[in-house]
């Protein structure tokens, strides 16, 4: 049983930073999921896959795992480097490429 500690990224459907500030602890599946023959649903007998714990800091999540004897893996996120650009920059004189329609 291995736990994964990470900070979730924002979804593509939102422009804000909602639900991205807390650290999340998820458990890795112990057994692969199986297709139920009657309904065709994907099911699993592993109840830890349904568990998701949220912590305010990475240190709290690591302390929780160490206190309960859970093996863990921390995934650090890389900060996104985005160049800020305005609409007027499309028509700037110092633009490298020619602006086309």
N, C-alpha and C positions, 0 to 999 in steps of 0.2 A: 504494500500500500504506500504509494508515493503521493505527496501533495505538491501542487504547483501554486506558487505565490506570484502574483503579477498585478500590474496596474492596468485596468482595461482601457482600451483606446476608444475614442468617440466613434459612434456609428456614422455611416454615410448619410443617414437620414436626418441628422441634426447638425446644426451649425454651432451650437453651444458646447460647453464643457460638462454637461450633466452626466452624473454617474461615472466620472473619470478620476475623481480625486481620492477615492478609497482604494485600498489594496484588497484583493480578492484571493481567497484560498479555495482551490478546487482540488478534488481527488481524481487521480488518473484511474481509468477503468481497470479492474482486476481481470475481467474476462470479456471477450468480445460480445457484442450484442447479437441476438438471434432473432430471426423472423418467426413470428408466431404463425403456425400453419392455419389456424381457423380464420383469423381476421386479416393476416398479412401485416400486422403492426410490428415494428421493431421493439423488442423488449429486452430487459436485462434483470437478473436477480441481484445485482449489486446496488444496494441502497445508497451507497456513498456517492454515486454519481449525481444524485439529486441534491446533495448538500453543497451549499455555497456560503462561505463565511466572509464577512466584510470587516476590515480593520481600518483604523484611521492612519496607521503608519506601518511600514515594512517591519520595523522592529517588534511591534505587537504581534504580527502574524508569525514571525520567526520564534518569538517567545512562546506562543501558543503551541507550535509544533514541537518545540523542545520540551515543554512541560508535559505534553501527552505522549511523547516518544514516537512522533510521526516523522518519517523521512520526508524531506522537502527539497524543492528546487526553486530558486528565486530567479525570475526572469525580469531583468532590468529593461526598461524601455529607452530607446534612443530619442533624444529630443529632435523634433522635426525642424529642419532648417528651411524656412520658406522666405523667399525674397518678396518683399512687399512691392507691389506695382500698382500704379493707378491707370485709369483709362487714358489719361493725357500722355502717358509714356509711349503709347502706340504711335503717336505722331511727333515725338521728340526729334530734334535735329541730330542729336548724337546717337540715334538708334543704329545698331549694327547692321541689320538687314533692312531691305526695302519693305515697306508696308504694302501689302496687296489685299485685294478684296477676296 
